[in-house]
C-alpha cells in the first residue's frame, strides 16, 4: 500500500480520533516513503501547521469536525466530490459513479452504502492500492483537470484545505508525464 496517498486521504476525510492521534506520525510516514518533493512536503507541513496541529495540541476533535463541516457541508463552491466539477447534476454522473465503483471493486476497495465513489478521499484510497507509485500517478493524472479546477477554487477562497488540494494536483501532474 502506498502510505502517502493513504495519509492524504485521511487528512482530507472527516476528522476522526484515529487521525487526530496519528498526526505526529503523518509527516514521518510520508517522509519515509519519499514520494513528495520539497514543495509538496511544504504543502503538507502548511496544512498540518495551520489546520490539523492546533486541534491536536488541544485534543479538540469536535472543533476540528465542526470546522470541517462548516467548510464542506455548507459550501457550494468547494467540496471534495470530483464529479461535481465534471458533470454537475447531469445524468452522466450516475454512470460515471457506477464505472468508478466497479474499478474500486476490482482492486478490493469496497465502499460503504453511504460513500460516493467520486469523494476525493476515497479516490486517494484507491490510488494507495495501486501496485506502484507510477500507477497511482497515472490514476491521478486521469482527474488532473478536475484537480486543477479544485485547486483554483480552493486557492481563490483561501480555503484552509487548499494546500492539500495543491499537493494532490502536483502529484497528478507527474502522472501526465509518464
C-alpha positions, 0 to 999 in steps of 0.5 A, a space after each residue: 500500500 502506498 502510505 502517502 496517498 493513504 495519509 492524504 486521504 485521511 487528512 482530507 476525510 472527516 476528522 476522526 480520533 484515529 487521525 487526530 492521534 496519528 498526526 505526529 506520525 503523518 509527516 514521518 510516514 510520508 517522509 519515509 516513503 519519499 514520494 513528495 518533493 520539497 514543495 509538496 512536503 511544504 504543502 503538507 507541513 502548511 496544512 498540518 501547521 495551520 489546520 490539523 496541529 492546533 486541534 491536536 495540541 488541544 485534543 479538540 476533535 469536535 472543533 476540528 469536525 465542526 470546522 470541517 463541516 462548516 467548510 464542506 457541508 455548507 459550501 457550494 463552491 468547494 467540496 471534495 466530490 470530483 464529479 461535481 466539477 465534471 458533470 454537475 447534476 447531469 445524468 452522466 454522473 450516475 454512470 460515471 459513479 457506477 464505472 468508478 465503483 466497479 474499478 474500486 471493486 476490482 482492486 478490493 476497495 469496497 465502499 460503504 452504502 453511504 460513500 460516493 465513489 467520486 469523494 476525493 478521499 476515497 479516490 486517494 484510497 484507491 490510488 494507495 492500492 495501486 501496485 506502484 507509485 507510477 500507477 497511482 500517478 497515472 490514476 491521478 493524472 486521469 482527474 488532473 483537470 478536475 484537480 486543477 479546477 479544485 485547486 483554483 477554487 480552493 486557492 481563490 477562497 483561501 480555503 484552509 484545505 487548499 494546500 492539500 488540494 495543491 499537493 494532490 494536483 502536483 502529484 497528478 501532474 507527474 502522472 501526465 508525464 509518464 
